[in-house]
Amino acid sequence: MTLLSIVQDVATEIGLASPTTVIGNTDKQIIQLLQMAQREGRQLGDRYDWEAMQIEATFTQSAAASQGAMTTVAGTDYKYIINDTMWNRSTQLPILGPLDQRDWQALQAFSVTGPYPQYRIQNNTLYFSPDGANATDTIAFEYKSKNWCESSGGTDQAAWAADDDVGLLDEDLMALGITWRWMKRKGLDYAEDFNIYESRVVDAMARDGGKRTLRPNTGREDRIPGILVPQGSWSV
């Protein structure tokens, strides 16, 4: 679905004439729907670490404590780092963090150098401690992107910009979100529309990216290197 088809579906649902354009449309009702579509995209995107908005970043570690701005080491779409994802791929060691200001200042005062490097994000800049320990190593981590839609050509965006833009998130959810927002704005009863929307969002979060099966009555089933011995009786 495109922005245009989403708004057309919503317009039909709430009893408005289906528009032929959204971006640049001067009809006040369509302008409102566009604003609600922008808000829905932002708020739905912020609500969960959707797999479509998770990006991997890699960079070469520098010798200084400062590794540069997060929008440089990650990307201009950087919103926030996903915890426990930063690793030094050269040494195969985790980089612990993010540290808060208290732990970081204590680390600077005591000059602790091991066993694992640690990081802090301050003023949108990434800092490592100890600095320069493994200069030129490759660092990798994942971050949440601020982009929740994309152009027809596949360029990720943080806002609807053209009628043929498509959502990176579930467009049916976006349509439901726009609908209840419209009902609320107009002073209509939106409780049922909101409840349906919330239920669908919770379902989407539960399924997004696939989830591991939890088996509280059995042991772990991870496959690790080694000798695999089948279950059963081996008496002779």
C-alpha positions as CSV (number, residue, x, y, z in Angstrom):
1,M,0.0,0.0,0.0
2,T,1.1,3.6,-0.7
3,L,0.4,6.7,1.2
4,L,-2.4,7.5,-1.3
5,S,-4.0,4.1,-1.0
6,I,-3.9,4.2,2.8
7,V,-5.6,7.6,3.0
8,Q,-8.1,6.5,0.4
9,D,-9.0,3.5,2.5
10,V,-9.3,5.6,5.6
11,A,-11.4,8.2,3.8
12,T,-13.8,5.6,2.6
13,E,-14.0,4.1,6.1
14,I,-14.9,7.4,7.7
15,G,-17.3,8.6,5.0
16,L,-15.2,11.1,3.1
17,A,-14.8,11.3,-0.7
18,S,-11.7,9.2,-1.8
19,P,-9.0,11.7,-2.8
20,T,-6.9,11.4,-5.9
21,T,-3.9,13.0,-4.3
22,V,-2.7,13.5,-0.7
23,I,0.6,15.5,-0.9
24,G,-0.3,19.0,-2.1
25,N,-4.0,18.5,-1.6
26,T,-5.7,21.7,-0.4
27,D,-8.8,20.0,1.0
28,K,-8.7,20.6,4.8
29,Q,-9.9,17.1,5.5
30,I,-7.2,15.5,3.5
31,I,-4.6,17.8,5.0
32,Q,-5.7,16.6,8.5
33,L,-5.5,13.0,7.3
34,L,-2.0,13.6,6.1
35,Q,-1.0,15.1,9.4
36,M,-2.5,12.1,11.3
37,A,-0.7,9.7,8.9
38,Q,2.6,11.5,9.8
39,R,1.9,11.3,13.5
40,E,0.9,7.6,13.3
41,G,4.1,6.7,11.5
42,R,6.2,8.5,14.1
43,Q,4.4,7.1,17.1
44,L,4.1,3.6,15.8
45,G,7.7,3.6,14.9
46,D,8.7,4.8,18.3
47,R,6.6,2.2,20.1
48,Y,8.7,-0.8,19.4
49,D,12.1,-1.9,18.0
50,W,10.5,-3.1,14.7
51,E,12.8,-5.3,12.7
52,A,12.3,-3.1,9.6
53,M,13.8,-0.2,11.6
54,Q,16.9,-2.1,13.0
55,I,20.1,-1.3,11.1
56,E,23.6,-2.7,11.5
57,A,26.5,-0.3,11.6
58,T,30.2,-1.0,11.3
59,F,33.1,1.3,11.7
60,T,36.9,1.3,12.3
61,Q,37.9,2.1,15.8
62,S,40.1,5.2,16.2
63,A,42.9,5.6,18.7
64,A,41.2,8.5,20.6
65,A,38.5,8.1,23.2
66,S,36.0,9.8,20.9
67,Q,34.8,7.6,18.0
68,G,32.8,10.4,16.5
69,A,29.2,11.5,16.3
70,M,26.6,8.7,16.3
71,T,25.2,10.0,13.0
72,T,28.7,9.4,11.6
73,V,29.6,6.0,13.1
74,A,26.1,4.8,12.4
75,G,24.0,6.8,9.9
76,T,22.1,10.0,9.5
77,D,19.0,8.0,10.3
78,Y,20.4,7.1,13.8
79,K,17.8,7.3,16.6
80,Y,19.3,5.2,19.4
81,I,21.6,2.2,19.9
82,I,20.1,-1.2,20.7
83,N,21.7,-2.4,23.9
84,D,24.0,-5.4,24.1
85,T,24.7,-5.4,20.3
86,M,28.1,-3.8,20.2
87,W,31.1,-6.1,19.5
88,N,34.7,-5.8,18.5
89,R,34.7,-8.2,15.5
90,S,38.5,-8.1,15.4
91,T,39.1,-9.3,18.9
92,Q,35.7,-11.1,19.2
93,L,35.0,-9.3,22.5
94,P,31.9,-7.4,23.6
95,I,32.0,-3.7,24.2
96,L,30.0,-3.1,27.4
97,G,27.6,-0.2,27.9
98,P,26.2,2.2,27.6
99,L,27.6,3.6,30.8
100,D,25.8,6.4,32.6
101,Q,27.5,9.6,33.7
102,R,28.3,8.3,37.2
103,D,29.9,5.0,36.0
104,W,31.8,6.8,33.3
105,Q,33.3,9.4,35.6
106,A,34.3,6.6,38.0
107,L,35.9,4.7,35.2
108,Q,37.9,7.8,34.3
109,A,39.0,8.4,37.9
110,F,40.2,4.9,38.5
111,S,41.6,4.2,35.0
112,V,40.3,0.6,34.8
113,T,41.4,-1.0,31.6
114,G,39.8,-4.4,31.6
115,P,38.8,-7.0,31.0
116,Y,36.3,-5.6,28.4
117,P,36.2,-2.2,26.8
118,Q,33.2,0.0,27.6
119,Y,31.4,2.8,26.0
120,R,29.3,5.9,26.7
121,I,27.2,8.1,24.5
122,Q,27.4,11.8,25.4
123,N,26.2,14.7,23.4
124,N,25.4,12.3,20.6
125,T,29.1,11.3,20.5
126,L,30.4,7.7,21.1
127,Y,33.3,7.4,23.6
128,F,35.4,4.3,24.3
129,S,37.4,3.4,27.4
130,P,40.2,2.5,27.3
131,D,40.9,4.7,24.3
132,G,43.4,3.6,21.6
133,A,43.6,0.0,23.0
134,N,42.7,-1.6,19.7
135,A,42.9,1.1,17.1
136,T,41.9,0.1,13.5
137,D,39.7,-2.8,14.8
138,T,36.3,-3.3,13.3
139,I,33.4,-2.4,15.6
140,A,29.8,-3.5,14.9
141,F,26.5,-2.7,16.5
142,E,22.8,-2.3,15.7
143,Y,20.7,0.8,16.1
144,K,17.1,1.9,15.8
145,S,16.5,4.0,12.7
146,K,14.2,7.0,12.7
147,N,12.9,6.0,9.2
148,W,9.5,4.3,9.1
149,C,8.6,4.7,5.4
150,E,10.4,4.8,2.0
151,S,10.1,6.3,-1.4
152,S,8.9,4.3,-4.4
153,G,12.6,4.1,-5.3
154,G,13.5,2.5,-2.0
155,T,15.0,5.4,-0.1
156,D,14.2,5.3,3.6
157,Q,12.4,8.3,5.0
158,A,11.2,9.7,8.4
159,A,8.1,11.2,6.9
160,W,5.6,10.8,4.1
161,A,6.8,13.0,1.2
162,A,5.0,11.7,-2.0
163,D,1.7,9.9,-2.8
164,D,3.6,6.8,-3.9
165,D,5.7,6.4,-0.7
166,V,5.2,3.1,1.1
167,G,5.4,2.2,4.7
168,L,8.2,0.1,6.3
169,L,5.7,-0.8,9.0
170,D,2.4,-2.6,8.6
171,E,0.3,-0.3,6.5
172,D,-3.0,-1.8,7.8
173,L,-1.9,-0.8,11.3
174,M,-1.2,2.7,10.1
175,A,-4.7,2.9,8.5
176,L,-6.3,1.7,11.8
177,G,-4.2,4.3,13.7
178,I,-5.3,7.1,11.4
179,T,-8.9,6.1,11.7
180,W,-9.1,6.2,15.5
181,R,-7.2,9.4,15.6
182,W,-9.7,10.9,13.1
183,M,-12.6,9.8,15.2
184,K,-11.1,11.2,18.4
185,R,-10.3,14.6,16.7
186,K,-13.9,14.9,15.5
187,G,-15.3,14.2,18.9
188,L,-16.8,10.8,17.9
189,D,-16.8,7.6,19.8
190,Y,-13.4,6.0,19.0
191,A,-13.1,3.4,21.8
192,E,-13.9,0.4,19.6
193,D,-11.6,1.6,16.8
194,F,-8.8,2.2,19.4
195,N,-9.2,-1.2,21.0
196,I,-9.0,-2.9,17.6
197,Y,-5.9,-0.9,16.8
198,E,-4.2,-1.7,20.1
199,S,-5.0,-5.4,19.8
200,R,-3.5,-5.5,16.3
201,V,-0.4,-3.6,17.4
202,V,0.2,-6.0,20.3
203,D,-0.1,-9.0,17.9
204,A,2.3,-7.4,15.4
205,M,4.9,-6.8,18.1
206,A,4.6,-10.3,19.3
207,R,5.3,-11.7,15.8
208,D,7.7,-9.1,14.5
209,G,11.0,-10.6,13.3
210,G,10.1,-14.0,14.6
211,K,10.3,-15.0,18.2
212,R,12.0,-17.9,20.0
213,T,9.8,-20.6,21.4
214,L,9.8,-20.6,25.2
215,R,9.9,-24.1,26.7
216,P,9.8,-23.7,30.5
217,N,9.6,-27.5,31.0
218,T,12.7,-28.4,28.9
219,G,16.3,-27.5,28.6
220,R,17.9,-25.2,26.1
221,E,18.0,-26.5,22.5
222,D,20.8,-24.4,21.2
223,R,23.1,-26.1,18.7
224,I,26.7,-25.6,19.7
225,P,29.8,-27.2,18.3
226,G,30.7,-30.6,19.8
227,I,29.6,-34.2,19.9
228,L,25.8,-34.6,19.6
229,V,24.6,-37.7,21.5
230,P,21.0,-38.7,20.6
231,Q,18.6,-39.3,23.4
232,G,17.7,-42.9,24.3
233,S,19.0,-46.0,26.0
234,W,22.6,-46.9,25.1
235,S,22.8,-50.0,27.4
236,V,24.2,-53.2,25.8
